[in-house]
Amino acid sequence: MMAVTTLSLPSLIMLRKSVKPKLLVLFIGICTIGIILVGYLFNALQFLLI
């Protein structure tokens, strides 16, 4: 759900107009890695809660 809003094409187009390309690539990388890690964390915690 987070990836839909964070890494959507319209939001990236708006960000491209306001930040430098290197910073945009860094933002995409950090968000992608963070979203994947949070997904793995919730999947790991799912077994503890059930």
mmCIF file of the N, C-alpha and C atoms, coordinates in Angstrom:
data_MODEL
# 
_entry.id   MODEL 
# 
loop_
_atom_site.group_PDB 
_atom_site.id 
_atom_site.type_symbol 
_atom_site.label_atom_id 
_atom_site.label_alt_id 
_atom_site.label_comp_id 
_atom_site.label_asym_id 
_atom_site.label_entity_id 
_atom_site.label_seq_id 
_atom_site.pdbx_PDB_ins_code 
_atom_site.Cartn_x 
_atom_site.Cartn_y 
_atom_site.Cartn_z 
_atom_site.occupancy 
_atom_site.B_iso_or_equiv 
_atom_site.pdbx_formal_charge 
_atom_site.auth_seq_id 
_atom_site.auth_comp_id 
_atom_site.auth_asym_id 
_atom_site.auth_atom_id 
_atom_site.pdbx_PDB_model_num 
ATOM 1   N N  . MET A 1 1  ? 0.816  -1.191  0.000   1.00 0.00 ? 1  MET A N  1 
ATOM 2   C CA . MET A 1 1  ? 0.000  0.000   0.000   1.00 0.00 ? 1  MET A CA 1 
ATOM 3   C C  . MET A 1 1  ? 0.860  1.255   0.000   1.00 0.00 ? 1  MET A C  1 
ATOM 4   N N  . MET A 1 2  ? 1.984  1.203   0.685   1.00 0.00 ? 2  MET A N  1 
ATOM 5   C CA . MET A 1 2  ? 2.863  2.380   0.730   1.00 0.00 ? 2  MET A CA 1 
ATOM 6   C C  . MET A 1 2  ? 3.500  2.625   -0.635  1.00 0.00 ? 2  MET A C  1 
ATOM 7   N N  . ALA A 1 3  ? 3.809  1.544   -1.345  1.00 0.00 ? 3  ALA A N  1 
ATOM 8   C CA . ALA A 1 3  ? 4.491  1.686   -2.624  1.00 0.00 ? 3  ALA A CA 1 
ATOM 9   C C  . ALA A 1 3  ? 3.619  2.366   -3.657  1.00 0.00 ? 3  ALA A C  1 
ATOM 10  N N  . VAL A 1 4  ? 2.318  2.194   -3.557  1.00 0.00 ? 4  VAL A N  1 
ATOM 11  C CA . VAL A 1 4  ? 1.412  2.787   -4.540  1.00 0.00 ? 4  VAL A CA 1 
ATOM 12  C C  . VAL A 1 4  ? 1.504  4.301   -4.510  1.00 0.00 ? 4  VAL A C  1 
ATOM 13  N N  . THR A 1 5  ? 1.542  4.883   -3.334  1.00 0.00 ? 5  THR A N  1 
ATOM 14  C CA . THR A 1 5  ? 1.586  6.346   -3.251  1.00 0.00 ? 5  THR A CA 1 
ATOM 15  C C  . THR A 1 5  ? 3.007  6.886   -3.365  1.00 0.00 ? 5  THR A C  1 
ATOM 16  N N  . THR A 1 6  ? 3.962  6.186   -2.808  1.00 0.00 ? 6  THR A N  1 
ATOM 17  C CA . THR A 1 6  ? 5.337  6.688   -2.787  1.00 0.00 ? 6  THR A CA 1 
ATOM 18  C C  . THR A 1 6  ? 6.006  6.598   -4.145  1.00 0.00 ? 6  THR A C  1 
ATOM 19  N N  . LEU A 1 7  ? 5.844  5.485   -4.820  1.00 0.00 ? 7  LEU A N  1 
ATOM 20  C CA . LEU A 1 7  ? 6.576  5.240   -6.055  1.00 0.00 ? 7  LEU A CA 1 
ATOM 21  C C  . LEU A 1 7  ? 5.682  5.298   -7.289  1.00 0.00 ? 7  LEU A C  1 
ATOM 22  N N  . SER A 1 8  ? 4.561  6.015   -7.197  1.00 0.00 ? 8  SER A N  1 
ATOM 23  C CA . SER A 1 8  ? 3.694  6.136   -8.360  1.00 0.00 ? 8  SER A CA 1 
ATOM 24  C C  . SER A 1 8  ? 4.308  7.100   -9.374  1.00 0.00 ? 8  SER A C  1 
ATOM 25  N N  . LEU A 1 9  ? 3.966  6.900   -10.612 1.00 0.00 ? 9  LEU A N  1 
ATOM 26  C CA . LEU A 1 9  ? 4.524  7.719   -11.687 1.00 0.00 ? 9  LEU A CA 1 
ATOM 27  C C  . LEU A 1 9  ? 4.174  9.201   -11.538 1.00 0.00 ? 9  LEU A C  1 
ATOM 28  N N  . PRO A 1 10 ? 2.936  9.574   -11.222 1.00 0.00 ? 10 PRO A N  1 
ATOM 29  C CA . PRO A 1 10 ? 2.649  11.006  -11.056 1.00 0.00 ? 10 PRO A CA 1 
ATOM 30  C C  . PRO A 1 10 ? 3.455  11.671  -9.937  1.00 0.00 ? 10 PRO A C  1 
ATOM 31  N N  . SER A 1 11 ? 3.636  10.963  -8.818  1.00 0.00 ? 11 SER A N  1 
ATOM 32  C CA . SER A 1 11 ? 4.409  11.569  -7.731  1.00 0.00 ? 11 SER A CA 1 
ATOM 33  C C  . SER A 1 11 ? 5.877  11.697  -8.105  1.00 0.00 ? 11 SER A C  1 
ATOM 34  N N  . LEU A 1 12 ? 6.409  10.721  -8.846  1.00 0.00 ? 12 LEU A N  1 
ATOM 35  C CA . LEU A 1 12 ? 7.804  10.816  -9.272  1.00 0.00 ? 12 LEU A CA 1 
ATOM 36  C C  . LEU A 1 12 ? 8.008  11.938  -10.291 1.00 0.00 ? 12 LEU A C  1 
ATOM 37  N N  . ILE A 1 13 ? 7.023  12.163  -11.147 1.00 0.00 ? 13 ILE A N  1 
ATOM 38  C CA . ILE A 1 13 ? 7.123  13.263  -12.112 1.00 0.00 ? 13 ILE A CA 1 
ATOM 39  C C  . ILE A 1 13 ? 7.137  14.603  -11.382 1.00 0.00 ? 13 ILE A C  1 
ATOM 40  N N  . MET A 1 14 ? 6.274  14.742  -10.359 1.00 0.00 ? 14 MET A N  1 
ATOM 41  C CA . MET A 1 14 ? 6.268  15.995  -9.596  1.00 0.00 ? 14 MET A CA 1 
ATOM 42  C C  . MET A 1 14 ? 7.566  16.178  -8.818  1.00 0.00 ? 14 MET A C  1 
ATOM 43  N N  . LEU A 1 15 ? 8.086  15.089  -8.252  1.00 0.00 ? 15 LEU A N  1 
ATOM 44  C CA . LEU A 1 15 ? 9.347  15.185  -7.523  1.00 0.00 ? 15 LEU A CA 1 
ATOM 45  C C  . LEU A 1 15 ? 10.508 15.522  -8.445  1.00 0.00 ? 15 LEU A C  1 
ATOM 46  N N  . ARG A 1 16 ? 10.466 15.012  -9.675  1.00 0.00 ? 16 ARG A N  1 
ATOM 47  C CA . ARG A 1 16 ? 11.549 15.274  -10.621 1.00 0.00 ? 16 ARG A CA 1 
ATOM 48  C C  . ARG A 1 16 ? 11.670 16.758  -10.927 1.00 0.00 ? 16 ARG A C  1 
ATOM 49  N N  . LYS A 1 17 ? 10.558 17.460  -10.870 1.00 0.00 ? 17 LYS A N  1 
ATOM 50  C CA . LYS A 1 17 ? 10.582 18.898  -11.137 1.00 0.00 ? 17 LYS A CA 1 
ATOM 51  C C  . LYS A 1 17 ? 11.166 19.703  -9.978  1.00 0.00 ? 17 LYS A C  1 
ATOM 52  N N  . SER A 1 18 ? 11.175 19.105  -8.770  1.00 0.00 ? 18 SER A N  1 
ATOM 53  C CA . SER A 1 18 ? 11.606 19.884  -7.610  1.00 0.00 ? 18 SER A CA 1 
ATOM 54  C C  . SER A 1 18 ? 12.928 19.431  -6.992  1.00 0.00 ? 18 SER A C  1 
ATOM 55  N N  . VAL A 1 19 ? 13.417 18.234  -7.323  1.00 0.00 ? 19 VAL A N  1 
ATOM 56  C CA . VAL A 1 19 ? 14.679 17.771  -6.747  1.00 0.00 ? 19 VAL A CA 1 
ATOM 57  C C  . VAL A 1 19 ? 15.645 17.363  -7.855  1.00 0.00 ? 19 VAL A C  1 
ATOM 58  N N  . LYS A 1 20 ? 16.911 17.272  -7.499  1.00 0.00 ? 20 LYS A N  1 
ATOM 59  C CA . LYS A 1 20 ? 17.937 16.875  -8.458  1.00 0.00 ? 20 LYS A CA 1 
ATOM 60  C C  . LYS A 1 20 ? 17.820 15.385  -8.774  1.00 0.00 ? 20 LYS A C  1 
ATOM 61  N N  . PRO A 1 21 ? 18.275 14.959  -9.953  1.00 0.00 ? 21 PRO A N  1 
ATOM 62  C CA . PRO A 1 21 ? 18.153 13.547  -10.342 1.00 0.00 ? 21 PRO A CA 1 
ATOM 63  C C  . PRO A 1 21 ? 18.820 12.573  -9.370  1.00 0.00 ? 21 PRO A C  1 
ATOM 64  N N  . LYS A 1 22 ? 20.015 12.921  -8.849  1.00 0.00 ? 22 LYS A N  1 
ATOM 65  C CA . LYS A 1 22 ? 20.696 12.030  -7.904  1.00 0.00 ? 22 LYS A CA 1 
ATOM 66  C C  . LYS A 1 22 ? 19.858 11.830  -6.648  1.00 0.00 ? 22 LYS A C  1 
ATOM 67  N N  . LEU A 1 23 ? 19.266 12.913  -6.157  1.00 0.00 ? 23 LEU A N  1 
ATOM 68  C CA . LEU A 1 23 ? 18.442 12.827  -4.959  1.00 0.00 ? 23 LEU A CA 1 
ATOM 69  C C  . LEU A 1 23 ? 17.179 12.021  -5.224  1.00 0.00 ? 23 LEU A C  1 
ATOM 70  N N  . LEU A 1 24 ? 16.613 12.138  -6.408  1.00 0.00 ? 24 LEU A N  1 
ATOM 71  C CA . LEU A 1 24 ? 15.422 11.365  -6.760  1.00 0.00 ? 24 LEU A CA 1 
ATOM 72  C C  . LEU A 1 24 ? 15.731 9.870   -6.816  1.00 0.00 ? 24 LEU A C  1 
ATOM 73  N N  . VAL A 1 25 ? 16.881 9.518   -7.387  1.00 0.00 ? 25 VAL A N  1 
ATOM 74  C CA . VAL A 1 25 ? 17.283 8.114   -7.434  1.00 0.00 ? 25 VAL A CA 1 
ATOM 75  C C  . VAL A 1 25 ? 17.519 7.590   -6.015  1.00 0.00 ? 25 VAL A C  1 
ATOM 76  N N  . LEU A 1 26 ? 18.135 8.385   -5.172  1.00 0.00 ? 26 LEU A N  1 
ATOM 77  C CA . LEU A 1 26 ? 18.361 7.995   -3.783  1.00 0.00 ? 26 LEU A CA 1 
ATOM 78  C C  . LEU A 1 26 ? 17.032 7.807   -3.054  1.00 0.00 ? 26 LEU A C  1 
ATOM 79  N N  . PHE A 1 27 ? 16.101 8.697   -3.277  1.00 0.00 ? 27 PHE A N  1 
ATOM 80  C CA . PHE A 1 27 ? 14.772 8.600   -2.671  1.00 0.00 ? 27 PHE A CA 1 
ATOM 81  C C  . PHE A 1 27 ? 14.066 7.315   -3.102  1.00 0.00 ? 27 PHE A C  1 
ATOM 82  N N  . ILE A 1 28 ? 14.108 7.019   -4.395  1.00 0.00 ? 28 ILE A N  1 
ATOM 83  C CA . ILE A 1 28 ? 13.468 5.802   -4.901  1.00 0.00 ? 28 ILE A CA 1 
ATOM 84  C C  . ILE A 1 28 ? 14.124 4.565   -4.293  1.00 0.00 ? 28 ILE A C  1 
ATOM 85  N N  . GLY A 1 29 ? 15.446 4.552   -4.219  1.00 0.00 ? 29 GLY A N  1 
ATOM 86  C CA . GLY A 1 29 ? 16.154 3.406   -3.654  1.00 0.00 ? 29 GLY A CA 1 
ATOM 87  C C  . GLY A 1 29 ? 15.847 3.186   -2.184  1.00 0.00 ? 29 GLY A C  1 
ATOM 88  N N  . ILE A 1 30 ? 15.891 4.257   -1.400  1.00 0.00 ? 30 ILE A N  1 
ATOM 89  C CA . ILE A 1 30 ? 15.620 4.146   0.030   1.00 0.00 ? 30 ILE A CA 1 
ATOM 90  C C  . ILE A 1 30 ? 14.176 3.718   0.272   1.00 0.00 ? 30 ILE A C  1 
ATOM 91  N N  . CYS A 1 31 ? 13.251 4.298   -0.465  1.00 0.00 ? 31 CYS A N  1 
ATOM 92  C CA . CYS A 1 31 ? 11.838 3.931   -0.290  1.00 0.00 ? 31 CYS A CA 1 
ATOM 93  C C  . CYS A 1 31 ? 11.593 2.481   -0.683  1.00 0.00 ? 31 CYS A C  1 
ATOM 94  N N  . THR A 1 32 ? 12.190 2.036   -1.782  1.00 0.00 ? 32 THR A N  1 
ATOM 95  C CA . THR A 1 32 ? 12.003 0.658   -2.224  1.00 0.00 ? 32 THR A CA 1 
ATOM 96  C C  . THR A 1 32 ? 12.548 -0.323  -1.195  1.00 0.00 ? 32 THR A C  1 
ATOM 97  N N  . ILE A 1 33 ? 13.757 -0.080  -0.731  1.00 0.00 ? 33 ILE A N  1 
ATOM 98  C CA . ILE A 1 33 ? 14.358 -0.972  0.268   1.00 0.00 ? 33 ILE A CA 1 
ATOM 99  C C  . ILE A 1 33 ? 13.567 -0.934  1.572   1.00 0.00 ? 33 ILE A C  1 
ATOM 100 N N  . GLY A 1 34 ? 13.149 0.243   1.981   1.00 0.00 ? 34 GLY A N  1 
ATOM 101 C CA . GLY A 1 34 ? 12.373 0.367   3.215   1.00 0.00 ? 34 GLY A CA 1 
ATOM 102 C C  . GLY A 1 34 ? 11.037 -0.347  3.133   1.00 0.00 ? 34 GLY A C  1 
ATOM 103 N N  . ILE A 1 35 ? 10.348 -0.213  2.011   1.00 0.00 ? 35 ILE A N  1 
ATOM 104 C CA . ILE A 1 35 ? 9.055  -0.868  1.843   1.00 0.00 ? 35 ILE A CA 1 
ATOM 105 C C  . ILE A 1 35 ? 9.217  -2.378  1.845   1.00 0.00 ? 35 ILE A C  1 
ATOM 106 N N  . ILE A 1 36 ? 10.251 -2.880  1.194   1.00 0.00 ? 36 ILE A N  1 
ATOM 107 C CA . ILE A 1 36 ? 10.502 -4.325  1.181   1.00 0.00 ? 36 ILE A CA 1 
ATOM 108 C C  . ILE A 1 36 ? 10.816 -4.825  2.582   1.00 0.00 ? 36 ILE A C  1 
ATOM 109 N N  . LEU A 1 37 ? 11.653 -4.102  3.327   1.00 0.00 ? 37 LEU A N  1 
ATOM 110 C CA . LEU A 1 37 ? 11.998 -4.522  4.692   1.00 0.00 ? 37 LEU A CA 1 
ATOM 111 C C  . LEU A 1 37 ? 10.784 -4.500  5.616   1.00 0.00 ? 37 LEU A C  1 
ATOM 112 N N  . VAL A 1 38 ? 9.946  -3.489  5.486   1.00 0.00 ? 38 VAL A N  1 
ATOM 113 C CA . VAL A 1 38 ? 8.742  -3.431  6.313   1.00 0.00 ? 38 VAL A CA 1 
ATOM 114 C C  . VAL A 1 38 ? 7.813  -4.592  5.965   1.00 0.00 ? 38 VAL A C  1 
ATOM 115 N N  . GLY A 1 39 ? 7.712  -4.937  4.694   1.00 0.00 ? 39 GLY A N  1 
ATOM 116 C CA . GLY A 1 39 ? 6.900  -6.081  4.284   1.00 0.00 ? 39 GLY A CA 1 
ATOM 117 C C  . GLY A 1 39 ? 7.407  -7.375  4.891   1.00 0.00 ? 39 GLY A C  1 
ATOM 118 N N  . TYR A 1 40 ? 8.712  -7.593  4.843   1.00 0.00 ? 40 TYR A N  1 
ATOM 119 C CA . TYR A 1 40 ? 9.280  -8.791  5.463   1.00 0.00 ? 40 TYR A CA 1 
ATOM 120 C C  . TYR A 1 40 ? 9.062  -8.787  6.973   1.00 0.00 ? 40 TYR A C  1 
ATOM 121 N N  . LEU A 1 41 ? 9.178  -7.628  7.608   1.00 0.00 ? 41 LEU A N  1 
ATOM 122 C CA . LEU A 1 41 ? 8.968  -7.535  9.050   1.00 0.00 ? 41 LEU A CA 1 
ATOM 123 C C  . LEU A 1 41 ? 7.538  -7.903  9.419   1.00 0.00 ? 41 LEU A C  1 
ATOM 124 N N  . PHE A 1 42 ? 6.565  -7.372  8.690   1.00 0.00 ? 42 PHE A N  1 
ATOM 125 C CA . PHE A 1 42 ? 5.172  -7.703  8.979   1.00 0.00 ? 42 PHE A CA 1 
ATOM 126 C C  . PHE A 1 42 ? 4.880  -9.174  8.709   1.00 0.00 ? 42 PHE A C  1 
ATOM 127 N N  . ASN A 1 43 ? 5.486  -9.739  7.682   1.00 0.00 ? 43 ASN A N  1 
ATOM 128 C CA . ASN A 1 43 ? 5.292  -11.164 7.423   1.00 0.00 ? 43 ASN A CA 1 
ATOM 129 C C  . ASN A 1 43 ? 5.896  -12.001 8.541   1.00 0.00 ? 43 ASN A C  1 
ATOM 130 N N  . ALA A 1 44 ? 7.026  -11.588 9.088   1.00 0.00 ? 44 ALA A N  1 
ATOM 131 C CA . ALA A 1 44 ? 7.640  -12.311 10.198  1.00 0.00 ? 44 ALA A CA 1 
ATOM 132 C C  . ALA A 1 44 ? 6.813  -12.198 11.461  1.00 0.00 ? 44 ALA A C  1 
ATOM 133 N N  . LEU A 1 45 ? 6.249  -11.019 11.699  1.00 0.00 ? 45 LEU A N  1 
ATOM 134 C CA . LEU A 1 45 ? 5.438  -10.803 12.896  1.00 0.00 ? 45 LEU A CA 1 
ATOM 135 C C  . LEU A 1 45 ? 4.070  -11.460 12.796  1.00 0.00 ? 45 LEU A C  1 
ATOM 136 N N  . GLN A 1 46 ? 3.629  -11.756 11.599  1.00 0.00 ? 46 GLN A N  1 
ATOM 137 C CA . GLN A 1 46 ? 2.319  -12.368 11.399  1.00 0.00 ? 46 GLN A CA 1 
ATOM 138 C C  . GLN A 1 46 ? 2.239  -13.718 12.120  1.00 0.00 ? 46 GLN A C  1 
ATOM 139 N N  . PHE A 1 47 ? 3.311  -14.488 12.099  1.00 0.00 ? 47 PHE A N  1 
ATOM 140 C CA . PHE A 1 47 ? 3.308  -15.788 12.749  1.00 0.00 ? 47 PHE A CA 1 
ATOM 141 C C  . PHE A 1 47 ? 3.251  -15.656 14.282  1.00 0.00 ? 47 PHE A C  1 
ATOM 142 N N  . LEU A 1 48 ? 3.736  -14.560 14.817  1.00 0.00 ? 48 LEU A N  1 
ATOM 143 C CA . LEU A 1 48 ? 3.689  -14.356 16.265  1.00 0.00 ? 48 LEU A CA 1 
ATOM 144 C C  . LEU A 1 48 ? 2.303  -13.929 16.726  1.00 0.00 ? 48 LEU A C  1 
ATOM 145 N N  . LEU A 1 49 ? 1.560  -13.260 15.866  1.00 0.00 ? 49 LEU A N  1 
ATOM 146 C CA . LEU A 1 49 ? 0.258  -12.731 16.263  1.00 0.00 ? 49 LEU A CA 1 
ATOM 147 C C  . LEU A 1 49 ? -0.873 -13.737 16.062  1.00 0.00 ? 49 LEU A C  1 
ATOM 148 N N  . ILE A 1 50 ? -0.642 -14.745 15.246  1.00 0.00 ? 50 ILE A N  1 
ATOM 149 C CA . ILE A 1 50 ? -1.731 -15.716 14.970  1.00 0.00 ? 50 ILE A CA 1 
ATOM 150 C C  . ILE A 1 50 ? -1.653 -16.870 15.940  1.00 0.00 ? 50 ILE A C  1 
# 
